[in-house]
């Protein structure tokens, strides 16, 4: 039986709560079994939100249900791969595999925000936001790079640049999308600190909480702004 909108959100919330609890107990291992199902649950919620009939611009055609934007679903799929890669350990191979998967998330989100949500138009109206994001990327990488192992410096710089581009695009969109991107970036910044050897209590829980909040806000904010089923490349 298909889940209703309320049940799909409840499923995501229950999985998120279970994973946060497990993270507090054991950041990696079998206790985190719910983690690979988080983004599929959020994608299912996105499908239910998009399935609400939308009234077309030219009546008398009946209202039609839509579909989540392909770029959003692609980003969530890449995030699922990244979540799974980082599930068992923090070794370099897992970290690099996870980074590669999340690179797909950032590229998908940036492309979708640019094509559907008017990100470029928003940044043209507020160019200081893009400049501030790029400056922040430079400062953070300059501070972290000397503390990272040499083989991680280039991958971290490249991934963080893609993350910054996504954040800048989200700032051009504004609203929930921007708030979600900032939460996502804060979560990844904590992972960067961790990779550089800077750890503190509850860091893993904060990483996961910021990530889940960010993905939820990006997803729901995107669907509020983009017409359901809109073809890629058509601005909102």
Secondary structure, 3 states (H helix, E strand, C coil): CCCCHHHHHHHHHHHHHHHHHHHHHCCCCHHHCCHHHHHHHHHHHHHHHHCCCECCCCCCCCCECCCCCHHHHHHHHHHHHHHHHCCCCCCHHHHHHHHHHHHHHHHHHHHHHHHHCCHHHHHHHCHHHHHHHHHHHHHHHHHHHCCCCHHHHHHHHHHHHHHHHHHHHHHHHCHHHHHHHHHHHHHHHHHHHHHCCCCCCCHHHHHHHHHHHHHHHHHHHHHHHCCCCCCCCCCC
